[in-house]
Amino acid sequence: MNTTRISTAVREIERNTAALKWLEEYGPGLRGLDKSSIGISVRPLFARSSVGSEEAAEVLEACARLGIMELVERAIENCRNTIEIHRQAIIDEAGRALEDRS
């Protein structure tokens, strides 16, 4: 049995469960918040010294604020999928341990 895989899965389930709870509770309230109520930061690491990098980041941040509800929906779905993947990993490891005992 791979206990490291199980421990990692448990941590990811806990992390994603906490995120999911917050997103489901507070995510809908993000709709329509003005610039002073929500901050989304974009920090280009590629070509960040190039002309226009700062302006591109500002445009991306504005677009992200406008699309916040779509981001929340995607994040909720991602959390649910990640939780399920890690639950299955734990089940698989437990199954392998039982097979090894036989």
Sequence and secondary structure as in RCSB ss.txt:
>XXXX:A:sequence
MNTTRISTAVREIERNTAALKWLEEYGPGLRGLDKSSIGISVRPLFARSSVGSEEAAEVLEACARLGIMELVERA
IENCRNTIEIHRQAIIDEAGRALEDRS
>XXXX:A:secstr
  HHHHHHHHHHHHHHHHHHHHHHHHGGGGTT  TTT        TTTTSTTHHHHHHHHHHHHHHTHHHHHHHH
HHHHHHHHHHHHHHHHHHHHHHHHHH 
